[in-house]
Amino acid sequence: MSTETNTICVIEDNTPIRKLLSTILSKSGYSIVDFGDGTSAIEWLKSNTPKALLVDYVLPDLDGSVIIEFVRKKEGGDKIPVIAVTGLAQENDKEKILKLGFDSYISKPIDTANFSNQVKSIIENK
């Protein structure tokens, strides 16, 4: 099993948003592995452990609850910061997502000027 010490895994089905998140984080010094669907990401996660995971809660093949459940059951998965990056922006959506085991929540549209600092802070606080 490979531990990716500076790798952030981005799971986002919207290609322009996935590229934006990946570019911002790359410019902040992170290595990025990205996926447009949850199934491919889970396959990668079976043999890799990223520094953090950013998950669009609503994906075409499965939702974020399946991904967070997989990560938390994985050996050492409780130590991986998992951040929901989603358009679900109602207060009850945020509560629901955090109760599922996500460490934090960033709503779309993201604040591009502060996004990298938000992610870094969440990682450091885990």
Secondary structure, DSSP 8 states (H G I E B T S, - for coil): -EE-TTEEEEE-SSHHHHHHHHHHHHHTT-EEEEESSHHHHHHHHTTEE-SEEEE-SB-SS-BHHHHHHHHHHSTTGGGS-EEEEES--SHHHHHHHHHTT-SEEEESS--TTTHHHHHHHHHHH-
